[in-house]
Amino acid sequence: MKYIYFLFLLIICSCTKDNLHIQPPDPVQEPFNLSNGLGKKLENPYAVRNIKIALTHLQSKHGTSALAPELKPTHLLVRFLPKTYEDMLLLEADSTLYYDSVPYGYENSADLSYYQDPSIPKDQYTWQYAIVDYDYIFPQVHYEVLEELYRPQDEEDEIEALAYKVTRNHFNRS
């Protein structure tokens, strides 16, 4: 009977909705740096320049010499630098935005869930990385575009696989 009661409490407690609590930066929290977790920087297979290289390889493989239509970026790799709690709330308010303090494009060998950029003081918010649609309307938070990306369509699997090969990354299409 105690087991059933415990199980019931566990289910009830786990079903409650978590409220969003954005905390200010913790100056005591130890920052991570490149030497303790991010690992090696990887070449981005979705960068427009790498997709173009993959297209060139694909054309030579099929014996076509016609130039591919101009590739237009579909997404942007960006990073936001929130200065205030209100800036963080603006990012959080956007239901289409998925961001992370851990920069994209690294091995992340320590499976980090948080990264404090060493160039930013520990008592300030760190960079928040995201991939957004090319026509994304940015909130009033400081940001930088790091790279233009092209996301291949479903029928462009071969291009995507070649882009991974060009960048020497492992291709795993799920």
Beta strands, then each sheet from edge to edge (+ up, - down):
strand 1: 75-80
strand 2: 99-100
strand 3: 128-133
strand 4: 143-149
sheet 1: 2+ 3- 1+ 4-
end
